[in-house]
């Protein structure tokens, strides 16, 4: 049996309010001092905070007393049109027309239009074993593209994982470009080891240097060592080398697995994981950063292409197209084991 409860923006107050509760789940609605609405869902293992009207970001995720989210400078979400101006969440949807770091020939924002998109509606779907928050937003331009995006995130009974889904439907009479990445910003764990069910050799160090990356000689030398095989990066043993960011790409994952499975485990046994279908998401990015303001170990970012901007994907032949009326869905499962 499934129950559906609609949400309205006037339900959200500065004082947190219990909106729903049963034996396993509790739903709290509140508004950050910045004015951003938030839904906190708890189960017997932890809590998740979702921003239902701001791209349906997952702002916080915690299980078994462990914070899964990156360290950042943001103590709350900020009203923003560009994700860079509110970069403190656990996860966001990158895309959908363009994705990743814009290249020299690109005009789109970092990670596209979806991360901070204003959602038109939001609602809860409740079953005997799960709690799902859903949303919908219509993107439309008078002389541009027109699509419907329907993201959702589901928490399960006595589980330390969530399921993130993005459905996009082309509402225009013409085909539209599609680039999508599920951008999970995981906590950095000292000396953690990364592994996956695809070969290590599938990962290639990023060659391009985006505008936001300011290379140092030490960083350039470390990148040369990684590229030449003099160094490897499967364990987080050299945080001083991950400033600026270190990024790896893995392409055409379907050549290795139908379902890709990635993990990162700390010496104390804490393990985070992500799994997804390579028929839906055939590319993976690994993003590592450690400096005074940000600590992040995104051990896998599943995507439809590399996140090097629209022009790079078009040139590489990895830019997907949605026919008029066509719909596509992307799903990942992620969390703590």
Secondary structure by P-SEA (a helix, b strand, c coil): cbbbbbbcccccccccccccccccbbbbbbbccccbbbbbbbccccccccccccccccccccccccccccccccccccccccccccccccccccccccccccccccccccccccccccccbbbbbbcccbbbbbbbbbbbbcccccbbbbbbccccccccbbbbbbbbbbcccbbbbbbbbbccbbbbbcbbbbbcccccccccccccccccccccaaaaaaaaaaaaccccccccccccccccbbbbbbccccccccbbbbbcccccccccbbbbbcccccbbbbbbbbcccbbbbccccccccccccaaaaaaacccccccccbbbbbbbbbbcc
